[in-house]
Amino acid sequence: MEDGGDLGFAFRRAAQALTELWSSETDDSLALVVVYNYRHALELGMKAVIHTLVPGPRLRSRSGLDEQEQRAANNLKTHSLKDLLQSLRELTGRMGWTVAPVVADVCSQIHDRDPGGDYFRYPDLRQRGGDGPPKLAREAPLYIDVPRFAQIADEAFVVLLVLLEAAHQELHDRLSAAGLGNAT
């Protein structure tokens, strides 16, 4: 059974494969799909770290969560990279860890264009809660340096993998310290 980190890794691998295909064929129709796959990989990677730092049983009951943990738990339902990054920084900061600038840089670049996760996914966007006609997602051409973007997004994802491993180790240590036996 996969978790968010595993699924995020799969979206990253798909983006890497599509980047290679784009490079060999220079098929510009793949550019948006490459960015979307990296975007989703980063979203799932951040959610996996956050979820590990605010473990499951406490999330279900939501009792005993402090303000930062409550905000982080709520952000697990969002597609906003900006909100997820904020929660990631808060939670990792409490651990004495830092989130490398490359994560913030790539998330900001994506979030500026795609705050809700729809921009790279659909040709048009429906008004939420409205009955009006859809508007074009991209009214002007979008120019993407696909190889450079892929390189930066890969670097950011590696940072998230390192943070996820550290979060898993922290969770293991907490469970072991609580006497919960072999907490693997």
Backbone bond lengths (Angstrom), bond angles and torsions (degrees), N, CA, C in turn:
res aa  C-N    CA-C-N  psi(-1)  N-CA   C-N-CA  omega(-1)  CA-C   N-CA-C  phi
1 M - - - 1.455 - - 1.529 108.11 -
2 E 1.322 116.83 124.67 1.460 120.04 -177.52 1.522 111.12 -84.97
3 D 1.325 114.75 157.71 1.459 119.90 173.45 1.525 107.54 -113.78
4 G 1.329 116.43 -175.26 1.454 120.12 -178.17 1.512 113.27 -60.22
5 G 1.325 116.73 -35.80 1.461 119.89 177.87 1.519 111.67 -65.24
6 D 1.333 116.14 -42.42 1.471 120.40 178.60 1.524 111.06 -63.71
7 L 1.316 116.01 -44.68 1.459 119.75 -179.58 1.532 110.28 -68.31
8 G 1.334 116.69 -38.40 1.467 120.01 175.44 1.515 111.18 -60.04
9 F 1.335 116.26 -41.35 1.459 120.96 177.95 1.531 110.27 -62.07
10 A 1.326 117.25 -38.12 1.468 120.88 179.12 1.532 110.83 -66.04
11 F 1.340 117.37 -40.61 1.467 119.81 176.78 1.529 110.56 -65.76
12 R 1.320 116.44 -36.25 1.468 119.52 176.40 1.528 110.22 -63.92
13 R 1.325 117.33 -45.54 1.472 120.48 179.12 1.523 110.82 -61.17
14 A 1.334 116.82 -39.00 1.469 120.20 176.94 1.528 110.13 -63.09
15 A 1.329 117.11 -42.56 1.466 120.83 178.52 1.525 110.69 -63.51
16 Q 1.335 117.08 -40.82 1.463 120.03 178.44 1.530 110.89 -62.76
17 A 1.327 116.82 -43.57 1.468 120.75 179.70 1.528 110.53 -64.50
18 L 1.324 116.69 -41.03 1.465 120.00 178.79 1.522 111.45 -67.96
19 T 1.332 116.84 -33.45 1.463 120.24 176.71 1.523 109.69 -64.43
20 E 1.331 116.67 -42.76 1.472 120.22 176.87 1.519 111.00 -62.21
21 L 1.332 116.89 -42.31 1.461 120.66 178.41 1.527 110.00 -63.89
22 W 1.333 116.54 -44.43 1.467 120.76 177.57 1.523 109.83 -57.73
23 S 1.332 117.15 -43.00 1.464 121.40 -177.96 1.520 112.25 -65.85
24 S 1.325 116.77 -36.81 1.465 119.19 -178.11 1.526 112.12 -79.31
25 E 1.318 117.32 -28.72 1.459 120.33 -177.39 1.525 113.14 -113.58
26 T 1.329 116.57 -10.29 1.463 122.97 -172.41 1.528 109.60 44.66
27 D 1.305 114.82 54.02 1.463 122.60 179.49 1.528 107.98 -91.56
28 D 1.328 115.90 98.55 1.463 120.04 -175.07 1.517 113.61 -64.74
29 S 1.315 117.86 -17.77 1.464 118.91 177.25 1.529 110.82 -66.61
30 L 1.328 117.37 -18.60 1.465 121.09 -180.00 1.530 112.99 -83.66
31 A 1.308 118.57 -15.43 1.466 121.48 -174.22 1.530 111.65 -57.47
32 L 1.319 117.46 -48.03 1.468 120.02 -179.84 1.527 111.45 -64.78
33 V 1.313 116.47 -35.46 1.460 120.65 -179.47 1.531 110.20 -70.09
34 V 1.313 116.81 -36.93 1.467 121.03 175.00 1.517 109.63 -60.62
35 V 1.329 116.66 -50.70 1.465 120.48 -178.43 1.520 110.49 -62.23
36 Y 1.334 117.29 -43.21 1.459 119.15 -179.66 1.529 111.58 -61.62
37 N 1.314 117.22 -43.24 1.470 119.62 -179.75 1.523 111.54 -63.80
38 Y 1.330 117.24 -41.37 1.465 118.89 175.35 1.518 110.98 -65.25
39 R 1.338 116.35 -40.56 1.458 120.17 179.57 1.526 110.14 -58.42
40 H 1.327 115.76 -47.31 1.459 120.02 -178.09 1.529 110.81 -67.96
41 A 1.322 117.17 -37.30 1.462 120.45 176.42 1.522 110.83 -60.33
42 L 1.323 116.62 -44.77 1.471 120.61 179.50 1.524 110.95 -65.82
43 E 1.324 116.79 -41.37 1.470 120.24 177.87 1.527 110.37 -59.41
44 L 1.328 116.65 -49.72 1.464 119.90 -179.45 1.524 112.22 -66.70
45 G 1.339 116.60 -35.36 1.463 119.65 177.55 1.522 111.66 -63.59
46 M 1.327 116.81 -44.93 1.473 119.42 178.07 1.518 110.77 -64.69
47 K 1.323 117.01 -41.58 1.469 119.93 178.80 1.526 111.21 -62.47
48 A 1.327 117.84 -37.29 1.469 120.73 179.40 1.525 110.98 -64.40
49 V 1.334 117.19 -42.73 1.469 120.22 178.32 1.525 109.97 -64.62
50 I 1.332 116.07 -47.25 1.470 120.51 -179.36 1.524 110.18 -59.65
51 H 1.307 117.11 -46.65 1.462 120.80 -178.61 1.520 111.42 -61.77
52 T 1.313 117.02 -36.26 1.464 120.50 179.72 1.528 111.00 -70.88
53 L 1.329 116.90 -35.88 1.461 120.18 179.99 1.526 112.83 -78.43
54 V 1.344 117.51 -19.27 1.462 122.62 174.14 1.528 105.46 -123.56
55 P 1.355 117.20 81.57 1.458 122.04 -167.73 1.530 115.42 -59.43
56 G 1.338 113.58 157.90 1.443 125.70 -173.62 1.515 119.94 -44.46
57 P 1.326 120.20 -59.74 1.470 119.05 -174.89 1.520 112.29 -58.02
58 R 1.320 116.49 -37.32 1.459 119.21 178.68 1.523 110.63 -69.25
59 L 1.336 117.94 -32.18 1.461 120.19 177.95 1.520 111.14 -67.64
60 R 1.322 115.90 -38.58 1.461 118.78 -177.64 1.521 111.32 -65.10
61 S 1.306 117.28 -41.88 1.457 119.39 -177.21 1.527 111.59 -87.21
62 R 1.308 116.37 -26.70 1.465 123.38 -177.86 1.516 112.55 59.29
63 S 1.322 116.84 6.05 1.460 118.66 176.13 1.515 107.97 -87.39
64 G 1.264 116.15 143.15 1.448 120.77 179.18 1.509 114.28 82.95
65 L 1.333 118.41 5.34 1.454 120.32 177.34 1.523 109.10 -86.00
66 D 1.320 116.06 134.94 1.455 117.71 173.58 1.526 108.99 -79.02
67 E 1.321 116.91 179.09 1.467 120.80 -174.31 1.529 112.90 -59.24
68 Q 1.322 116.80 -44.36 1.470 119.89 179.27 1.520 111.68 -64.67
69 E 1.324 116.90 -42.66 1.464 120.58 179.57 1.529 110.91 -65.84
70 Q 1.335 116.96 -38.68 1.469 120.68 178.20 1.524 110.52 -63.70
71 R 1.334 116.33 -44.72 1.467 120.43 178.21 1.533 110.14 -62.14
72 A 1.331 116.07 -43.10 1.470 120.46 178.94 1.523 110.50 -62.40
73 A 1.336 117.16 -43.62 1.466 120.73 178.75 1.527 110.37 -61.56
74 N 1.313 117.32 -41.37 1.464 120.78 177.68 1.523 111.10 -65.36
75 N 1.339 116.97 -36.05 1.461 120.67 -178.82 1.523 112.98 -70.62
76 L 1.319 117.61 -13.81 1.460 119.64 175.71 1.530 111.22 -65.65
77 K 1.339 117.14 -14.80 1.465 121.94 179.78 1.528 112.18 -96.32
78 T 1.323 118.18 -4.06 1.454 121.09 -174.45 1.520 111.79 -97.72
79 H 1.317 115.04 164.18 1.461 121.29 171.86 1.520 110.43 -109.07
80 S 1.323 116.83 5.83 1.457 122.18 -177.32 1.528 110.84 -77.62
81 L 1.325 116.59 111.48 1.463 119.91 177.93 1.522 110.89 -64.00
82 K 1.315 116.80 -33.08 1.468 121.07 178.80 1.530 110.84 -62.66
83 D 1.329 117.14 -46.88 1.465 120.69 179.59 1.524 111.47 -67.38
84 L 1.327 116.17 -40.58 1.465 119.32 178.28 1.524 111.06 -64.27
85 L 1.323 116.63 -41.63 1.463 120.51 178.91 1.525 110.61 -62.62
86 Q 1.327 117.31 -40.58 1.461 121.20 177.99 1.534 110.50 -59.52
87 S 1.330 116.36 -48.19 1.466 119.93 178.91 1.523 111.12 -64.70
88 L 1.318 117.29 -40.74 1.464 121.04 178.54 1.524 110.38 -59.73
89 R 1.322 116.70 -45.95 1.476 120.49 179.25 1.522 111.72 -62.70
90 E 1.330 116.64 -42.81 1.466 119.78 -179.93 1.522 111.29 -62.49
91 L 1.317 116.46 -49.37 1.468 120.08 -176.22 1.522 112.45 -68.65
92 T 1.327 117.43 -42.40 1.465 118.74 179.31 1.522 110.72 -70.72
93 G 1.317 117.04 -32.41 1.468 120.31 176.39 1.516 111.78 -60.84
94 R 1.322 116.32 -36.89 1.468 120.51 177.37 1.525 111.29 -63.91
95 M 1.322 115.75 -26.16 1.460 120.53 179.84 1.527 111.03 -87.35
96 G 1.323 116.74 -4.71 1.464 120.17 -176.28 1.523 112.08 83.33
97 W 1.320 116.61 14.34 1.460 122.00 179.59 1.519 109.04 -100.48
98 T 1.312 116.15 158.44 1.457 120.36 174.19 1.525 109.22 -121.95
99 V 1.311 114.33 151.39 1.458 121.07 175.77 1.520 106.33 -95.50
100 A 1.311 117.15 121.19 1.468 122.13 -177.06 1.530 110.34 -56.59
101 P 1.329 116.93 143.65 1.466 120.92 -178.71 1.529 114.25 -55.30
102 V 1.316 118.44 -28.60 1.466 119.82 -178.49 1.529 111.01 -61.07
103 V 1.320 118.00 -32.31 1.465 120.79 179.02 1.529 109.12 -66.86
104 A 1.320 116.21 -47.57 1.466 119.98 178.95 1.523 110.89 -63.12
105 D 1.332 116.66 -40.55 1.464 120.00 -178.40 1.532 111.62 -62.15
106 V 1.313 116.60 -50.37 1.471 118.63 -177.18 1.527 110.89 -69.90
107 C 1.325 117.25 -38.11 1.465 119.28 178.69 1.528 110.89 -65.42
108 S 1.318 117.18 -39.05 1.465 120.33 177.82 1.517 111.18 -65.27
109 Q 1.314 116.83 -43.57 1.465 120.15 178.61 1.529 111.03 -58.69
110 I 1.311 115.89 -43.97 1.462 119.65 -178.81 1.525 110.11 -72.16
111 H 1.329 116.65 -46.16 1.463 120.65 -176.13 1.528 111.77 -61.18
112 D 1.326 117.27 -36.85 1.462 119.50 179.53 1.523 111.79 -57.96
113 R 1.304 117.32 -35.83 1.474 121.91 178.42 1.526 111.86 -88.45
114 D 1.314 116.14 -33.28 1.466 120.76 -166.85 1.531 111.79 -136.31
115 P 1.339 117.54 68.49 1.464 118.82 -176.55 1.528 114.44 -65.97
116 G 1.340 117.95 -26.12 1.453 119.78 -176.31 1.507 115.79 -109.59
117 G 1.324 117.94 0.67 1.460 120.34 177.77 1.515 114.76 86.26
118 D 1.342 117.74 14.42 1.458 120.48 -177.54 1.530 113.72 -108.30
119 Y 1.302 117.97 -23.95 1.467 123.27 -170.47 1.525 112.92 -57.40
120 F 1.321 117.58 -44.94 1.461 121.68 -177.66 1.523 112.55 -88.17
121 R 1.325 115.98 -6.96 1.462 120.45 -172.86 1.524 113.60 -98.52
122 Y 1.315 117.61 -30.59 1.465 121.07 -173.78 1.521 111.40 -127.02
123 P 1.329 117.32 152.10 1.464 119.89 175.99 1.528 112.11 -76.40
124 D 1.343 116.40 -26.53 1.457 119.49 176.69 1.524 108.92 -138.27
125 L 1.319 114.18 159.52 1.454 120.65 -176.32 1.523 109.11 -118.92
126 R 1.276 117.52 129.80 1.466 122.07 176.49 1.527 108.47 -84.76
127 Q 1.287 114.96 146.61 1.464 119.61 175.80 1.523 108.19 -71.44
128 R 1.291 117.92 124.91 1.466 120.75 -179.97 1.521 109.44 -69.80
129 G 1.317 115.17 126.08 1.450 120.90 178.06 1.520 113.53 75.38
130 G 1.320 117.06 3.23 1.459 119.58 -178.58 1.510 111.58 -116.34
131 D 1.304 115.02 163.12 1.460 120.34 179.93 1.514 112.31 -104.51
132 G 1.332 116.98 5.06 1.453 120.71 -177.38 1.513 111.83 -68.94
133 P 1.308 115.29 167.97 1.467 119.68 179.12 1.527 110.80 -67.59
134 P 1.311 116.04 152.81 1.468 118.24 177.92 1.519 109.99 -68.00
135 K 1.335 115.52 155.32 1.463 119.74 174.34 1.517 108.07 -111.25
136 L 1.302 115.50 154.95 1.460 119.63 179.25 1.524 109.65 -62.82
137 A 1.297 115.98 138.01 1.463 119.91 177.73 1.531 110.28 -69.00
138 R 1.303 115.91 -39.30 1.461 121.83 -178.37 1.519 108.93 -128.43
139 E 1.311 116.16 103.52 1.461 120.28 -177.35 1.528 112.66 -83.46
140 A 1.301 117.00 -15.97 1.470 121.62 178.82 1.525 107.78 -130.96
141 P 1.324 116.52 157.68 1.474 118.54 177.55 1.528 110.97 -58.30
142 L 1.299 114.72 145.78 1.460 121.79 178.63 1.520 107.58 -113.13
143 Y 1.307 116.36 124.51 1.463 121.26 -179.08 1.518 108.57 -103.93
144 I 1.322 115.61 123.46 1.463 121.96 -177.31 1.514 108.38 -127.85
145 D 1.314 115.77 127.71 1.461 121.02 170.79 1.530 105.25 -82.57
146 V 1.311 116.30 88.62 1.463 122.41 -171.05 1.530 112.16 -56.88
147 P 1.335 120.16 -49.60 1.467 118.27 -179.30 1.532 112.87 -62.41
148 R 1.320 117.45 -40.07 1.474 120.09 179.98 1.524 110.35 -68.08
149 F 1.337 116.78 -44.40 1.456 120.04 178.00 1.524 110.68 -59.53
150 A 1.328 116.97 -44.76 1.464 121.08 -179.86 1.528 110.96 -61.25
151 Q 1.321 116.89 -39.91 1.465 120.35 179.23 1.534 110.67 -62.84
152 I 1.316 116.67 -46.21 1.469 120.67 -178.78 1.527 110.63 -67.23
153 A 1.334 116.60 -43.25 1.467 120.20 179.68 1.528 110.88 -63.82
154 D 1.342 117.45 -38.69 1.468 120.41 176.38 1.527 111.28 -62.49
155 E 1.325 116.71 -43.27 1.471 120.14 177.81 1.519 110.53 -59.72
156 A 1.330 117.04 -43.17 1.463 120.72 179.53 1.523 110.70 -64.23
157 F 1.321 116.55 -40.66 1.459 119.54 -178.99 1.523 111.08 -66.28
158 V 1.321 117.48 -36.79 1.468 120.59 177.47 1.532 109.93 -62.04
159 V 1.324 116.54 -40.43 1.470 120.19 176.31 1.522 109.90 -59.09
160 L 1.324 117.08 -44.10 1.463 120.41 179.15 1.527 111.59 -63.74
161 L 1.328 117.02 -38.08 1.468 119.52 176.87 1.525 111.60 -63.17
162 V 1.313 117.00 -40.15 1.473 121.06 177.67 1.528 109.60 -64.06
163 L 1.337 116.29 -44.68 1.468 119.81 178.60 1.527 110.97 -63.70
164 L 1.327 117.18 -37.99 1.462 120.39 179.36 1.524 110.83 -65.24
165 E 1.321 116.83 -41.74 1.466 120.05 177.25 1.531 110.72 -62.57
166 A 1.323 116.19 -42.86 1.466 120.01 178.46 1.533 110.53 -64.66
167 A 1.325 117.03 -39.17 1.468 120.52 178.80 1.528 110.70 -65.73
168 H 1.332 117.12 -40.59 1.471 119.84 176.68 1.524 110.97 -62.99
169 Q 1.324 117.07 -40.51 1.464 120.63 178.05 1.526 110.32 -64.48
170 E 1.319 116.86 -42.41 1.468 121.16 177.96 1.528 110.70 -61.10
171 L 1.322 117.29 -44.48 1.460 121.27 178.45 1.524 110.26 -62.84
172 H 1.320 117.16 -44.38 1.470 121.55 177.64 1.526 110.46 -58.29
173 D 1.334 116.24 -45.59 1.467 120.39 -179.45 1.530 111.23 -63.60
174 R 1.338 117.04 -40.70 1.476 120.17 179.28 1.523 111.02 -64.85
175 L 1.334 116.52 -42.55 1.461 119.49 179.81 1.521 111.13 -66.95
176 S 1.312 116.82 -40.14 1.464 120.73 177.84 1.519 110.71 -63.87
177 A 1.341 117.03 -42.69 1.462 121.87 -180.00 1.524 110.91 -64.93
178 A 1.331 116.64 -28.57 1.456 120.76 179.25 1.533 111.32 -82.17
179 G 1.351 116.59 0.95 1.454 120.41 177.44 1.517 113.81 76.27
180 L 1.322 115.99 28.45 1.455 119.11 -179.19 1.518 111.97 -90.80
181 G 1.309 115.41 26.75 1.475 120.81 173.83 1.504 113.08 70.67
182 N 1.322 114.93 -146.18 1.453 121.30 -178.08 1.514 108.80 -77.18
183 A 1.305 116.59 93.30 1.471 122.28 -174.53 1.520 109.93 -93.68
184 T 1.330 116.50 70.99 1.460 119.08 178.26 1.491 111.31 -99.79
